[in-house]
Amino acid sequence: MKFGTLTFLFLILGFICLGQTGGSYSFPFLDLDFNARLAACGGHYLSHADEDVNQGIINPALLNEKMDKMISVNQAFLSGGINFGMAAYAQKAYKGIVSTNVRYVDYGVFQRTEVNGQSSGTFRPFEYIVGVGYGKEINEVLSFGGNLNFIGSNLESYSAYGFSLDMGGMYKHPNKLFSTSFLVKNAGLKIKDYTSNDNGVLPIDFQLAASYKLAHAPFRFNLNVNNLNRWDLTYNDPFAQPTYDALTGDTIPVPKANFIEKTARHFVLATELLVSKSLTLRMGFNYHRRQEMKLVERPGLSGFCFGVGFKTKLVRVDYGFVMYSKAGYNNVISLTSSVSNWKKK
């Protein structure tokens, strides 16, 4: 009864957030690509379940017996000394699979200065997530799960704390080629704000996803539809003004996103090429990320991402490369292994 009440509370809080726009969210680091496979697939990948415990952290409905005693360490490297990562572990318990994870963001060392510009030392901003999850396979085709996360953020002398809940479900076709899932992500509340005037909400996200493996070809295609609770993901500059055509003198209105543009921003596409049982190549495309991050004059491969996964008897190594724009990119490495493999036979 208590769990049901708590779930209902988080859902209600989620719907309160529907009218919010970008830039008003607290704890945006909840949406970072904390593992290499996620990074290589466009930042949204939650519809295929295998032995990768990182998938169970993204969507707890993907937790399954193949992840029993699996441990994973993930590390991302950004410019300017910024880095973030995650450690995750899963094990059978309570007739299902229980997972734990710790995620962090380290922003490096900053110089602290007074109003007059005089240095007064240094500080190191740090943010983290500590989560526990549970997933259960109801039968051969249906499963469900949930994650509960404690969130902390320490930025110089300011700090904020909160809780978030992820809830998901998955359907796997008996042929094991097709699966589809849903996820309610980052539903939660803050228990302490940075300041008394801070009233930001968490970046709640309702998602649907589908995965399909071709029966006679080594390709798996993945489609994710995210932010179903927020239709317009475009940014409209409040200071933008109409311009004028120098030749005709006609007024050129401020451009607005049309229906197709708004729709496309909700979709993320990814493909995995299963070269062999031990080698997988990946590529993803996030259209919304491309539109938000690209340099107008030189868009290049902004929004695209690539990766590779390699398995040995002892460890699985995944690498993801994300192109934000010509000005920045991200590298993510994941190491996953079974604790059982470490024991001497």
C-alpha positions, 0 to 999 in steps of 0.5 A, a space after each residue: 500500500 505504501 509503495 502504491 501511494 508513493 508511486 501515485 505521488 511521483 506520477 502526479 508530480 510528473 504531470 505537474 511538470 508538463 507545462 515547463 520549458 527547457 532551462 527550468 529543470 533542476 538536476 539536468 545531469 540526470 540525462 547524461 549518457 552514463 554508459 558507452 552503449 547509451 552514448 553510441 545509440 543517441 542517448 536513448 536506448 531502452 528496448 532490448 534486454 541482454 546481459 548488459 547491466 547498464 541497460 537495467 539502470 536506464 530502464 529497470 524493466 530490462 533487468 533479467 536473470 542474465 544480469 545476475 552478479 554483473 558489475 559495470 564501471 563506466 567513465 566519460 571524458 569531456 573537455 576542461 577537466 570535466 568527467 562523469 561516470 557510473 558504477 552498477 551492479 545487479 543480483 537475483 533477489 526477492 524473486 527478481 533482479 535488484 540493481 544498485 548504481 552510483 553516478 557522479 559528475 566532477 566539474 574539475 577545479 574552479 577559482 573562487 574570486 571576490 567581487 573585486 577580482 581577488 582570488 580567495 582559493 578554489 572549489 570543486 563542484 560535484 554532483 551525484 546519484 545513488 540509486 537502487 532498482 528492482 525488475 521482475 519478469 512476469 512471464 516470458 514476454 512481460 516484465 516491469 521494474 522501478 528505480 529509486 534515486 537519491 540526487 545530490 548537487 554541491 556547487 561551491 557553497 550551494 547545495 540541493 537534494 532530491 529524489 527521483 523515480 523511474 518506472 518501466 515495462 517491456 514486452 518481448 515477442 516470443 520470437 525474441 526478435 522484437 521488443 517494445 518498452 515504455 519508461 517514465 523517467 525522472 519523476 520526483 521532487 526536491 527536498 532542498 533547494 540551492 536558494 529559497 528562490 529556486 523552484 525548479 522541477 526535475 526533467 521528467 520524460 515519458 518514453 516509448 521505444 522499440 527494437 527489432 532484430 532482422 531474422 536473417 541479417 546481423 542488424 538490430 534497429 532501435 527507435 526511441 520516442 522521448 519527451 511524450 509529455 512535452 510536445 514542443 522541444 524547440 527553443 524560441 529566442 524571446 529577443 529575436 526580431 523580424 528582419 528585412 530583405 535588402 532587395 525587396 524591402 519585405 519583412 522576414 518574420 522570425 522563423 518558427 518550427 513547423 509540425 514536422 520539425 517538432 515531431 522529428 525532435 522526439 525521435 532517436 534512431 540507432 542501429 547495431 551491427 552484430 558482426 559476431 558473438 563478440 563484436 558489435 558496431 553501433 551508430 545513432 542519430 539524435 535529431 534534437 541534439 543536432 538542432 540544439 548543438 550544431 554550429 550553423 555554418 558548419 553542422 558536420 556530424 553533430 547529433 551523430 554518435 558511434 560505438 563498438 562493443 567487444 566481449 571476451 570470456 572475462 570482460 565486455 568492453 564498450 566504447 561510445 563517441 558522441 559528436 555534439 558539434 564541431 566544437 565538442 565531443 564526448 568519449 565514454 568507456 564501459 567495462 562490464 563483467 560477471 563477478 562469478 567469472 572472477 572466482 577460481 573454478 
